[in-house]
Structures are given as C-alpha cells and as structure tokens.
Amino acid sequence: MSLNATPRSERVHIALFGKRNAGKSSVINAITNQQLSIVSDIEGTTTDPVYKSIEILPIGPCVIIDTAGLDDVGELGDLRRNKTLEVLNKTDIALIVADSTKGITGYDKEIIAEVKKKKIPLMILMNKIDERNFEVNEIENLKKEFDCEVLKVSAVTKVGINEVKEKISFLIPQDKENFRLLEGLVEPKDVVVLVTPIDTGAPKGRMILPQQQVIRELLDSDAIAMVTKENTLKETLESLKESPKLVITDSQAFSKVSKVVPKDIKLTGFSIVFARYKGELTELIKGVKVLEKLKDGDKILISEACTHHRQEDDIGAVKIPKWIKEKTGKNLEFHHSSGGTFTEDVKKYSLIVHCGACMINRKAMLKRIDDAKVYQVPIVNYGILIAYLNGMLDRALEPFPDAKNIYENKE
C-alpha cells in the first residue's frame, strides 16, 4: 500500500448487487469514469466479488465492490451467490442495480430484504433507461414500496450518474465520519510516545499500518507524536521536559516497555486501540479469562484479517499458540484462518483469537464478533491477549475506564 493512500479498511465500502446482466459492471464504470469492471453482453461475466479502491467526488475515498449476479445457476453459481451475500458483512452502502426493461425481480427483492435486515443504507438504480424509461409515478411507487431512494440511470448515456454520486454521499454512515481512532484519548498539543519495534515481520522501508494510522490521527488532532523503538524509550522519555499524555506500544513489547514507563503515565497498545476502533473493546476483553478454563483437546481459532508471508517466528502461527500452551499447560488444537475468510463453523471453538483487524473495516470485524456471540464463543484480539499474558492488561486498559471496570468485575 502506498504511504499516501487511504487504507482500504478506512474507505466507505459501496457494493453493487443485482441479477446477471442488469448492468452492475457498466454502472461501476460510469460512476468511477474508469474501466474498472469487465463489461459483456454475456450473462455472468463477473464471478467472484471484485474490489477496487478509488476516490470519487463528492464521496471521497471508497471501495467499489462488483458482485456476481444473484441469479447465477448451477453448483458453481451457488458458490458465487454465497460469495456475493458474504459481501454484505462489510458493506457500508448497498446499490441495487435493476434492469429497467425487466423491472424489480424476485432476486432483487430478496437482496433488498437482506440489506434492510442488516440495516445497510440502500439505493435502487433502475438501469438501462435508454432502452425503457419510467414515468414519474412509477418511480414514486417504487420509493414507497421499498422505502428508499430510487433513481433512473443509464450506464450507456450517463444519465443520472452524477445524481447517484451525490445521493451516495448522504448515505455514508455517521460512524464513518465521526468516530476517531484516538477518540477521547488525546487533545491538541498533547505529547504521545509511540513505541514501534522493527521486527522481521515489518515491511521493508515502511511502518505497519496501525502505526501509520495512529501517527496520522495524532497529526489530525494537533497532538505531538514522538516515535521510538523500545531500546531507546528510556532516553526518549528523559529528553522530554514534561511527561507524555500517553504511551502506545506494540503488544509484543508490553513487558519491556512497562518497566521503563513510570506508573503515573498511561500506557496501552496499538492493538487495544484498534480493538475499540474496529470492534467492541468490552466484548473482546471478556474473552481473555477463558484461558484459565481451557481443557485438553479444546480447539482455538487464530484468525488474521490479512494474508502475508509467514515468518519463522510468526505472531499468529508460532508465538501465540506457544504462549497459550505455556500459560495453560493444556494440550490444545490450533486452527488458523486469514484474509476475507473467517470460519464457517464458529461453534466448534472454545476461543477465537483475532488480530487487530487493521486490514478490514469496522463492519466486517463487528460481524465476526457477532458470529462469536451468537454461539457464545469467547473472542479476544492479539493485543488484549498479549497484555493479559504479560500481566499488563489492568494497566493497558487504564485509558479505557469502562472496559477496565468490566474486566476487573468479570468473574
């Protein structure tokens, strides 16, 4: 990822749904004014969901998602259809593209119902009005029937496309605009020290995404960011005339950093900050004490939201399983998932340990947490788990008093 690009996880996710050959790909190309999706008269050209990060005025940074037709047929078609429906778990705004010459079909009504069930902002685009236009009363009737915005568009002539972009900007969920990564933690001119070890897993010549985002957030907040490694932290603190407002460290350096940072300075981890930003911090901390109740043969899922080349000392594949075994003394079975795939069988696990979720959006992470809650499977993230294993969780939660109270009162 380019250093000057908005991370995909921070972009508004706009997904287009509809039947095969309704013109989803053509509408995407018209909205973006680029040839992002393959267009063909042959039904089913789009197979798996296609993601494209782009900036569109007046929407801003967004991810456009082109999906396979809901009416895809056969065994392979069923798989494609399921992939299309999975996209809803990360969709911020849904655009239903219907063919004006055929009207709203049963497939369209099905996806509209699913979108409404998940409370996703919705707009219906009646495409191909160059082939069959609508009377004003027809559009008004559709708006009343489906209780959402309905627009007439033509991907061929571009009629209605500018209005689509304007309407989308009003559908952007408020939490996309208002909730900040360091909400309530820093104020202008506060000094925040960031401890960023450079290990074998760090990208060459770059900082990892959570570190980048925290630095940018501090700059946006008019706070002062000081970046150091764990072996120069002592000198960094001594160079300051006043104590910093907060120290944020990589989770794996918790133990070493806590010995250097005085008790009167608040200390937390990047992964814990992201636990609140991307999910439910209070729910994630509930899962940590299940370690004390694990039994021989219990299955644990280690889930990462990105795919990367695993190192010899990989945090998810090697270190966390090793630390959990050492802590529990139990013979446990570890499973792994990565990227867009979470798990299709949540209930078989006794614990889910998730990464910081910097590569997926909040909506996708909340869906994973909700899946775990449905089957009463405890879920925790890397940073919270590592702080707990190091006896540091009490201190790491000090900047988050509500979460700390829940943790301390948890049986």
C-alpha positions in Angstrom: 0.0 0.0 0.0 1.3 3.5 -0.9 2.1 5.7 2.1 -0.1 8.4 0.7 -3.1 6.2 0.1 -6.1 5.9 2.4 -6.1 2.3 3.7 -8.9 0.2 2.3 -10.2 -0.6 5.7 -10.8 3.2 6.2 -12.7 3.7 3.0 -16.5 3.7 2.5 -17.4 0.2 1.1 -20.0 0.6 -1.7 -21.3 -2.7 -3.1 -23.5 -3.2 -6.2 -25.9 -6.1 -6.2 -28.4 -7.4 -8.8 -29.2 -10.0 -11.4 -26.8 -11.1 -14.1 -26.6 -8.6 -17.0 -28.5 -5.9 -15.1 -25.5 -3.7 -15.8 -23.7 -3.6 -12.4 -20.3 -3.5 -14.0 -21.3 -0.9 -16.5 -22.8 1.3 -13.7 -19.5 1.0 -11.8 -17.5 2.1 -14.8 -19.9 5.1 -15.3 -19.7 6.1 -11.6 -15.9 5.9 -11.5 -15.5 7.2 -15.0 -13.0 4.4 -15.5 -13.0 0.9 -17.0 -12.7 -0.9 -13.6 -15.0 -3.8 -14.4 -15.2 -6.1 -17.4 -18.4 -5.5 -19.3 -20.0 -8.1 -21.6 -23.5 -8.9 -23.0 -22.8 -12.5 -21.8 -24.5 -13.2 -18.5 -22.3 -14.0 -15.5 -19.1 -12.1 -16.7 -18.4 -11.1 -13.0 -17.7 -14.2 -11.0 -16.1 -13.6 -7.6 -16.6 -10.1 -5.9 -14.1 -7.6 -7.3 -12.8 -4.8 -5.0 -11.4 -1.5 -6.3 -10.1 1.3 -4.1 -10.7 4.7 -5.6 -11.6 8.3 -4.8 -14.8 9.7 -6.2 -16.1 13.2 -5.8 -18.1 14.1 -3.8 -17.9 10.7 -2.0 -14.2 10.7 -1.2 -12.0 7.6 -0.6 -14.1 4.4 -1.1 -14.0 0.8 -2.2 -16.3 -0.2 -5.0 -17.4 -3.8 -4.9 -18.7 -5.5 -8.0 -20.6 -8.8 -7.3 -21.7 -11.8 -9.2 -25.4 -12.0 -10.3 -27.8 -13.2 -7.7 -29.5 -15.4 -10.3 -26.3 -17.3 -11.1 -27.1 -21.0 -11.7 -25.6 -24.4 -11.0 -23.3 -25.6 -8.3 -20.6 -23.0 -9.1 -23.4 -20.4 -9.3 -24.4 -21.2 -5.8 -20.9 -20.7 -4.6 -20.7 -17.3 -6.4 -24.1 -16.4 -4.9 -22.9 -17.2 -1.4 -19.7 -15.0 -2.0 -22.0 -12.2 -3.1 -24.1 -12.4 0.0 -20.9 -12.5 2.2 -20.1 -9.1 0.8 -23.0 -7.7 2.9 -20.9 -8.3 6.0 -18.5 -5.5 5.0 -20.9 -3.2 3.0 -21.5 0.4 4.2 -23.8 1.3 1.3 -25.7 -1.0 -1.0 -26.7 -0.2 -4.5 -29.3 -2.5 -6.1 -29.0 -2.4 -9.9 -32.1 -3.5 -11.7 -32.8 -3.8 -15.4 -35.5 -1.2 -16.4 -36.7 -3.5 -19.2 -37.5 -6.2 -16.7 -38.4 -4.3 -13.5 -37.8 -5.3 -9.9 -37.4 -9.1 -9.9 -37.8 -11.6 -7.1 -34.0 -11.8 -6.8 -33.9 -8.0 -6.4 -36.5 -8.2 -3.7 -34.5 -10.9 -1.9 -31.3 -8.8 -1.7 -33.3 -5.7 -0.8 -34.8 -7.6 2.2 -31.3 -8.8 3.2 -29.9 -5.3 3.1 -32.7 -3.9 5.1 -32.4 -6.8 7.6 -28.8 -5.7 8.2 -29.8 -2.0 8.3 -27.4 -1.1 5.5 -28.1 2.3 3.7 -29.7 1.4 0.4 -30.4 2.9 -3.0 -32.1 1.3 -6.0 -30.8 2.1 -9.5 -33.1 1.4 -12.4 -30.6 1.0 -15.1 -31.0 1.0 -18.9 -33.5 3.8 -19.1 -32.0 4.4 -22.6 -34.0 1.2 -23.5 -37.1 1.7 -21.4 -37.8 4.9 -19.4 -40.1 5.3 -16.4 -42.9 7.6 -15.7 -42.6 9.8 -12.5 -45.4 8.0 -10.8 -43.7 4.6 -11.4 -40.5 5.7 -9.6 -42.6 7.2 -6.8 -44.4 3.9 -6.3 -41.1 2.1 -6.1 -39.9 4.5 -3.5 -43.0 3.9 -1.4 -42.8 0.1 -1.8 -39.2 -0.2 -0.8 -38.9 2.8 1.4 -35.6 4.0 -0.1 -34.2 6.3 -2.8 -34.9 5.0 -6.4 -33.0 6.7 -9.3 -33.3 6.3 -13.1 -29.9 5.8 -14.7 -28.2 4.8 -17.9 -24.7 3.4 -17.8 -24.6 4.0 -21.5 -25.6 7.6 -21.8 -24.5 8.5 -18.2 -28.0 9.9 -17.4 -28.5 10.0 -13.6 -24.9 9.0 -12.7 -24.0 12.4 -11.2 -27.1 12.3 -9.0 -26.1 8.8 -7.9 -22.8 10.1 -6.6 -24.4 13.0 -4.8 -27.0 10.8 -3.2 -24.4 8.3 -2.1 -22.5 11.0 -0.1 -25.7 11.5 2.0 -25.9 7.7 2.8 -22.4 7.4 4.3 -22.9 6.1 7.9 -22.2 8.6 10.6 -19.7 6.4 12.4 -17.6 6.6 9.3 -17.4 10.4 9.7 -17.4 10.9 13.5 -15.6 8.2 15.4 -11.9 8.6 15.6 -9.1 6.2 16.4 -8.0 8.0 19.5 -11.4 9.4 20.4 -11.2 10.9 23.9 -7.6 9.9 24.5 -5.7 13.0 23.3 -6.2 16.7 22.9 -4.3 19.4 20.9 -0.7 19.8 22.0 -0.7 16.5 24.0 2.6 14.6 23.6 2.2 10.9 22.8 5.1 8.5 22.6 4.8 5.6 20.1 7.0 2.5 20.7 7.4 0.8 17.4 9.8 -2.2 17.4 11.2 -3.1 14.0 11.0 -6.9 13.8 11.4 -9.4 11.0 7.7 -9.0 10.1 7.8 -5.3 9.5 7.6 -4.2 5.8 11.0 -3.0 4.5 11.3 0.7 4.4 7.8 1.2 5.9 5.9 1.1 9.1 3.0 -1.3 9.7 -0.5 0.1 9.1 -1.6 0.6 12.7 1.4 2.7 13.4 0.8 4.8 10.3 -2.8 5.4 11.2 -2.1 6.4 14.8 0.6 8.9 13.6 -1.9 10.4 11.2 -4.6 10.6 13.8 -2.3 12.4 16.2 -1.4 14.9 13.5 -5.1 15.4 12.7 -5.7 16.0 16.4 -2.9 18.7 16.5 -1.1 16.5 19.1 2.6 15.8 19.1 3.8 12.3 18.1 7.2 11.0 19.2 8.2 7.7 17.6 10.9 5.5 19.1 12.0 1.9 19.4 11.8 0.0 22.7 15.6 0.1 23.2 15.6 4.0 23.0 12.4 4.6 25.0 14.2 5.4 28.2 16.3 8.2 26.5 13.2 9.5 24.7 11.3 9.9 28.0 14.2 11.5 29.7 14.5 14.1 26.8 11.0 15.4 27.5 10.5 18.4 29.8 7.1 17.1 30.8 5.7 13.6 30.9 3.8 12.5 27.8 0.0 12.2 28.0 0.1 8.6 26.7 2.5 5.9 25.6 1.3 3.4 22.9 3.4 0.3 22.3 3.4 -2.7 20.0 1.9 -5.5 22.0 4.9 -7.7 21.9 7.0 -5.1 23.7 4.5 -4.7 26.6 6.7 -6.3 29.2 9.8 -4.4 28.4 8.1 -1.1 27.9 6.1 -1.3 31.1 9.3 -1.5 33.1 10.5 1.8 31.5 7.3 3.8 31.6 6.5 5.3 35.0 3.3 4.2 36.6 1.8 7.7 36.5 2.0 7.7 32.7 -0.9 5.9 30.9 0.3 3.0 28.7 -1.7 1.0 26.2 -1.1 -0.9 22.9 -1.8 -0.3 19.2 -3.9 -3.5 19.1 -6.0 -2.4 22.1 -6.7 1.0 20.5 -7.8 -0.9 17.4 -9.9 -3.3 19.4 -12.1 -0.3 20.4 -11.9 1.4 16.9 -12.7 -1.7 14.9 -15.0 -3.7 17.2 -16.2 -3.8 20.8 -13.5 -3.5 23.3 -15.7 -4.5 26.2 -16.7 -7.7 24.4 -13.2 -8.6 23.4 -11.8 -8.3 26.9 -14.5 -10.7 28.2 -12.9 -13.5 26.3 -9.4 -13.3 27.8 -10.1 -15.1 31.1 -11.4 -18.2 29.3 -7.7 -19.2 29.1 -8.0 -20.3 32.7 -10.8 -22.7 31.8 -9.4 -24.3 28.7 -9.2 -28.1 28.7 -7.1 -30.7 26.9 -8.4 -31.1 23.3 -10.1 -27.7 23.1 -9.9 -26.0 19.7 -8.7 -22.5 19.3 -9.0 -20.4 16.1 -6.2 -17.9 15.4 -7.8 -15.5 12.8 -6.0 -12.8 10.8 -7.7 -10.4 8.5 -4.8 -10.1 6.1 -2.7 -12.6 4.2 1.1 -12.3 4.5 4.2 -14.4 4.1 4.6 -16.2 7.5 7.9 -15.6 9.2 9.8 -18.2 11.2 8.6 -16.6 14.4 5.2 -15.5 13.1 3.0 -14.0 15.8 -0.2 -15.9 14.8 1.2 -19.2 13.6 4.0 -19.6 16.2 4.2 -17.2 19.1 0.6 -17.0 20.3 0.0 -20.8 20.2 3.2 -21.2 22.1 2.3 -18.6 24.8 -1.2 -20.0 25.3 0.2 -23.5 25.7 2.8 -22.2 28.3 0.1 -20.3 30.2 -2.5 -23.1 30.3 -0.3 -26.2 30.3 -3.0 -27.9 28.2 -2.8 -29.9 25.0 -4.8 -27.6 22.7 -5.7 -27.8 19.0 -5.0 -24.7 17.0 -6.7 -23.8 13.7 -5.9 -20.8 11.5 -7.8 -18.5 9.1 -6.7 -15.5 7.2 -7.8 -12.8 4.7 -11.5 -12.5 3.9 -12.3 -16.0 5.2 -13.2 -16.1 8.9 -14.8 -19.5 9.7 -18.0 -21.4 8.7 -18.1 -23.3 12.0 -17.7 -20.9 14.9 -19.4 -23.1 17.5 -16.7 -25.8 17.4 -14.1 -23.4 19.0 -13.6 -22.8 22.7 -11.8 -19.5 22.0 -11.2 -17.2 19.0 -8.0 -15.1 19.0 -8.2 -12.3 16.3 -5.7 -9.9 15.0 -6.0 -6.1 15.4 -8.2 -6.0 12.2 -6.3 -3.1 10.7 -7.0 -4.6 7.2 -10.8 -4.9 7.4 -13.4 -2.3 8.1 -15.3 -2.0 11.3 -18.4 -3.5 9.8 -16.6 -6.7 8.9 -15.0 -7.0 12.4 -18.3 -6.4 14.2 -19.8 -9.2 12.1 -17.1 -11.6 13.3 -17.7 -10.6 16.9 -21.4 -11.1 16.4 -20.9 -14.5 14.9 -18.9 -15.5 18.0 -21.5 -14.0 20.4 -24.3 -16.0 18.7 -22.6 -19.3 19.7 -21.3 -17.9 23.0 -17.7 -18.4 21.8 -15.3 -16.1 23.6 -13.3 -13.8 21.3 -10.2 -11.7 22.1 -7.7 -9.9 20.0 -3.9 -10.2 19.9 -3.1 -7.1 21.9 -5.5 -7.8 24.7 -4.3 -11.4 25.0 -0.6 -10.5 25.0 -1.2 -7.8 27.6 -3.0 -10.4 29.8 -0.3 -13.0 29.4 2.3 -10.4 30.5 0.2 -9.4 33.5 -0.3 -6.0 31.9 -4.0 -5.8 31.0 -5.0 -3.8 34.0 -2.6 -1.1 33.1 -3.2 -1.3 29.4 -6.9 -0.6 30.0 -6.4 2.5 32.1 -7.1 4.8 29.2 -10.4 3.0 28.8 -12.1 3.1 32.3 -15.4 1.5 31.2 -13.6 -1.5 29.7 -11.3 -1.7 32.7 -14.2 -1.8 35.1 -15.8 -4.7 33.1 -12.5 -6.6 33.2 -11.9 -6.1 36.9 -15.5 -7.1 37.8 -15.5 -10.1 35.5 -15.8 -13.4 37.3 
